[in-house]
Amino acid sequence: MAYKISEDCTACGTCIDECPVGAIFPGDIYSIDPEMCTDCGTCADACPTGAINPE
């Protein structure tokens, strides 16, 4: 099960640096490629707004 970024995302960039497989992509609201996501949860732990959760 991949993680998903909600509209609570502030595009701070913290999660991009934490993702070990490079599955997170920038934008007004960042996105996670579900095909690349390994469900490690590192991005969710790093997110200061709690915008990243399991799908």
N, CA, C and O atoms as a GROMACS GRO file, in nm:
protein
  220
    1MET      N    1   0.085  -0.117   0.000
    1MET     CA    2   0.000   0.000   0.000
    1MET      C    3   0.090   0.124   0.000
    1MET      O    4   0.171   0.142   0.091
    2ALA      N    5   0.076   0.207  -0.099
    2ALA     CA    6   0.156   0.329  -0.110
    2ALA      C    7   0.102   0.439  -0.020
    2ALA      O    8  -0.013   0.434   0.024
    3TYR      N    9   0.185   0.536   0.004
    3TYR     CA   10   0.144   0.654   0.080
    3TYR      C   11   0.090   0.759  -0.016
    3TYR      O   12   0.121   0.757  -0.135
    4LYS      N   13   0.009   0.851   0.037
    4LYS     CA   14  -0.050   0.956  -0.044
    4LYS      C   15  -0.037   1.088   0.031
    4LYS      O   16  -0.045   1.091   0.154
    5ILE      N   17  -0.017   1.196  -0.043
    5ILE     CA   18  -0.004   1.329   0.016
    5ILE      C   19  -0.137   1.403  -0.001
    5ILE      O   20  -0.190   1.411  -0.112
    6SER      N   21  -0.190   1.455   0.109
    6SER     CA   22  -0.320   1.524   0.106
    6SER      C   23  -0.304   1.672   0.074
    6SER      O   24  -0.192   1.722   0.057
    7GLU      N   25  -0.416   1.741   0.066
    7GLU     CA   26  -0.417   1.885   0.039
    7GLU      C   27  -0.359   1.966   0.154
    7GLU      O   28  -0.342   2.088   0.140
    8ASP      N   29  -0.328   1.903   0.266
    8ASP     CA   30  -0.263   1.972   0.378
    8ASP      C   31  -0.116   2.000   0.350
    8ASP      O   32  -0.050   2.068   0.428
    9CYS      N   33  -0.065   1.948   0.238
    9CYS     CA   34   0.075   1.966   0.200
    9CYS      C   35   0.105   2.115   0.178
    9CYS      O   36   0.031   2.185   0.110
   10THR      N   37   0.215   2.161   0.238
   10THR     CA   38   0.259   2.299   0.221
   10THR      C   39   0.378   2.310   0.126
   10THR      O   40   0.436   2.418   0.111
   11ALA      N   41   0.413   2.202   0.061
   11ALA     CA   42   0.523   2.196  -0.035
   11ALA      C   43   0.655   2.244   0.027
   11ALA      O   44   0.731   2.317  -0.036
   12CYS      N   45   0.682   2.201   0.149
   12CYS     CA   46   0.803   2.243   0.220
   12CYS      C   47   0.928   2.170   0.171
   12CYS      O   48   1.039   2.221   0.186
   13GLY      N   49   0.911   2.050   0.112
   13GLY     CA   50   1.023   1.975   0.059
   13GLY      C   51   1.087   1.877   0.154
   13GLY      O   52   1.177   1.803   0.114
   14THR      N   53   1.045   1.874   0.278
   14THR     CA   54   1.106   1.784   0.376
   14THR      C   55   1.098   1.638   0.333
   14THR      O   56   1.194   1.564   0.348
   15CYS      N   57   0.985   1.597   0.280
   15CYS     CA   58   0.964   1.457   0.243
   15CYS      C   59   1.053   1.412   0.128
   15CYS      O   60   1.096   1.296   0.125
   16ILE      N   61   1.081   1.501   0.034
   16ILE     CA   62   1.163   1.463  -0.082
   16ILE      C   63   1.301   1.415  -0.037
   16ILE      O   64   1.351   1.314  -0.086
   17ASP      N   65   1.361   1.487   0.055
   17ASP     CA   66   1.494   1.450   0.104
   17ASP      C   67   1.493   1.319   0.182
   17ASP      O   68   1.596   1.252   0.192
   18GLU      N   69   1.379   1.282   0.239
   18GLU     CA   70   1.370   1.161   0.322
   18GLU      C   71   1.338   1.035   0.243
   18GLU      O   72   1.367   0.924   0.289
   19CYS      N   73   1.279   1.048   0.125
   19CYS     CA   74   1.238   0.930   0.048
   19CYS      C   75   1.359   0.857  -0.009
   19CYS      O   76   1.433   0.914  -0.089
   20PRO      N   77   1.381   0.731   0.032
   20PRO     CA   78   1.499   0.657  -0.014
   20PRO      C   79   1.493   0.610  -0.159
   20PRO      O   80   1.595   0.572  -0.216
   21VAL      N   81   1.374   0.613  -0.220
   21VAL     CA   82   1.361   0.566  -0.358
   21VAL      C   83   1.324   0.675  -0.457
   21VAL      O   84   1.304   0.647  -0.575
   22GLY      N   85   1.314   0.799  -0.412
   22GLY     CA   86   1.284   0.910  -0.502
   22GLY      C   87   1.144   0.908  -0.560
   22GLY      O   88   1.124   0.946  -0.675
   23ALA      N   89   1.048   0.862  -0.481
   23ALA     CA   90   0.910   0.848  -0.530
   23ALA      C   91   0.825   0.973  -0.514
   23ALA      O   92   0.709   0.974  -0.554
   24ILE      N   93   0.880   1.079  -0.455
   24ILE     CA   94   0.803   1.200  -0.429
   24ILE      C   95   0.843   1.308  -0.528
   24ILE      O   96   0.961   1.331  -0.554
   25PHE      N   97   0.741   1.374  -0.584
   25PHE     CA   98   0.763   1.475  -0.686
   25PHE      C   99   0.701   1.608  -0.646
   25PHE      O  100   0.590   1.611  -0.593
   26PRO      N  101   0.773   1.720  -0.670
   26PRO     CA  102   0.724   1.851  -0.629
   26PRO      C  103   0.609   1.902  -0.713
   26PRO      O  104   0.585   1.855  -0.824
   27GLY      N  105   0.538   1.998  -0.657
   27GLY     CA  106   0.426   2.064  -0.721
   27GLY      C  107   0.361   2.153  -0.617
   27GLY      O  108   0.414   2.167  -0.507
   28ASP      N  109   0.249   2.214  -0.650
   28ASP     CA  110   0.178   2.294  -0.550
   28ASP      C  111   0.145   2.207  -0.430
   28ASP      O  112   0.157   2.249  -0.315
   29ILE      N  113   0.102   2.085  -0.459
   29ILE     CA  114   0.087   1.979  -0.358
   29ILE      C  115   0.174   1.866  -0.411
   29ILE      O  116   0.156   1.821  -0.524
   30TYR      N  117   0.268   1.819  -0.330
   30TYR     CA  118   0.358   1.714  -0.375
   30TYR      C  119   0.280   1.585  -0.401
   30TYR      O  120   0.169   1.567  -0.351
   31SER      N  121   0.339   1.498  -0.479
   31SER     CA  122   0.274   1.370  -0.509
   31SER      C  123   0.374   1.256  -0.493
   31SER      O  124   0.495   1.274  -0.503
   32ILE      N  125   0.319   1.137  -0.467
   32ILE     CA  126   0.399   1.016  -0.452
   32ILE      C  127   0.360   0.919  -0.562
   32ILE      O  128   0.242   0.888  -0.580
   33ASP      N  129   0.458   0.870  -0.636
   33ASP     CA  130   0.432   0.770  -0.740
   33ASP      C  131   0.407   0.637  -0.670
   33ASP      O  132   0.499   0.581  -0.610
   34PRO      N  133   0.285   0.584  -0.678
   34PRO     CA  134   0.253   0.459  -0.608
   34PRO      C  135   0.330   0.338  -0.660
   34PRO      O  136   0.346   0.240  -0.587
   35GLU      N  137   0.378   0.344  -0.784
   35GLU     CA  138   0.456   0.234  -0.840
   35GLU      C  139   0.597   0.230  -0.781
   35GLU      O  140   0.658   0.124  -0.772
   36MET      N  141   0.647   0.346  -0.742
   36MET     CA  142   0.783   0.355  -0.687
   36MET      C  143   0.786   0.342  -0.535
   36MET      O  144   0.886   0.299  -0.478
   37CYS      N  145   0.677   0.381  -0.469
   37CYS     CA  146   0.671   0.383  -0.322
   37CYS      C  147   0.686   0.242  -0.266
   37CYS      O  148   0.620   0.148  -0.310
   38THR      N  149   0.776   0.229  -0.167
   38THR     CA  150   0.799   0.098  -0.104
   38THR      C  151   0.730   0.086   0.032
   38THR      O  152   0.753  -0.010   0.105
   39ASP      N  153   0.644   0.184   0.065
   39ASP     CA  154   0.564   0.180   0.188
   39ASP      C  155   0.651   0.181   0.314
   39ASP      O  156   0.617   0.118   0.414
   40CYS      N  157   0.764   0.253   0.309
   40CYS     CA  158   0.852   0.256   0.425
   40CYS      C  159   0.804   0.352   0.534
   40CYS      O  160   0.834   0.332   0.652
   41GLY      N  161   0.728   0.456   0.495
   41GLY     CA  162   0.672   0.549   0.592
   41GLY      C  163   0.766   0.660   0.637
   41GLY      O  164   0.729   0.742   0.720
   42THR      N  165   0.886   0.664   0.583
   42THR     CA  166   0.982   0.767   0.622
   42THR      C  167   0.929   0.906   0.591
   42THR      O  168   0.948   0.998   0.670
   43CYS      N  169   0.863   0.922   0.479
   43CYS     CA  170   0.810   1.053   0.441
   43CYS      C  171   0.703   1.099   0.539
   43CYS      O  172   0.699   1.216   0.577
   44ALA      N  173   0.616   1.007   0.580
   44ALA     CA  174   0.509   1.041   0.674
   44ALA      C  175   0.567   1.083   0.809
   44ALA      O  176   0.516   1.175   0.873
   45ASP      N  177   0.671   1.015   0.852
   45ASP     CA  178   0.737   1.050   0.979
   45ASP      C  179   0.801   1.188   0.972
   45ASP      O  180   0.805   1.259   1.072
   46ALA      N  181   0.849   1.227   0.855
   46ALA     CA  182   0.919   1.354   0.838
   46ALA      C  183   0.825   1.472   0.814
   46ALA      O  184   0.864   1.587   0.837
   47CYS      N  185   0.705   1.447   0.768
   47CYS     CA  186   0.613   1.554   0.729
   47CYS      C  187   0.567   1.637   0.851
   47CYS      O  188   0.504   1.584   0.943
   48PRO      N  189   0.599   1.768   0.851
   48PRO     CA  190   0.563   1.852   0.965
   48PRO      C  191   0.414   1.883   0.976
   48PRO      O  192   0.366   1.925   1.082
   49THR      N  193   0.339   1.864   0.866
   49THR     CA  194   0.195   1.895   0.871
   49THR      C  195   0.108   1.771   0.879
   49THR      O  196  -0.014   1.783   0.887
   50GLY      N  197   0.168   1.653   0.878
   50GLY     CA  198   0.090   1.529   0.883
   50GLY      C  199   0.009   1.505   0.757
   50GLY      O  200  -0.096   1.440   0.762
   51ALA      N  201   0.057   1.557   0.644
   51ALA     CA  202  -0.017   1.547   0.518
   51ALA      C  203   0.005   1.416   0.444
   51ALA      O  204  -0.058   1.392   0.341
   52ILE      N  205   0.093   1.330   0.495
   52ILE     CA  206   0.123   1.204   0.426
   52ILE      C  207   0.072   1.087   0.508
   52ILE      O  208   0.108   1.070   0.625
   53ASN      N  209  -0.012   1.005   0.443
   53ASN     CA  210  -0.074   0.892   0.512
   53ASN      C  211  -0.084   0.773   0.416
   53ASN      O  212  -0.082   0.791   0.295
   54PRO      N  213  -0.096   0.652   0.471
   54PRO     CA  214  -0.116   0.536   0.385
   54PRO      C  215  -0.246   0.549   0.308
   54PRO      O  216  -0.346   0.600   0.359
   55GLU      N  217  -0.245   0.501   0.183
   55GLU     CA  218  -0.365   0.504   0.101
   55GLU      C  219  -0.465   0.401   0.148
   55GLU      O  220  -0.573   0.389   0.090
   0.00000   0.00000   0.00000
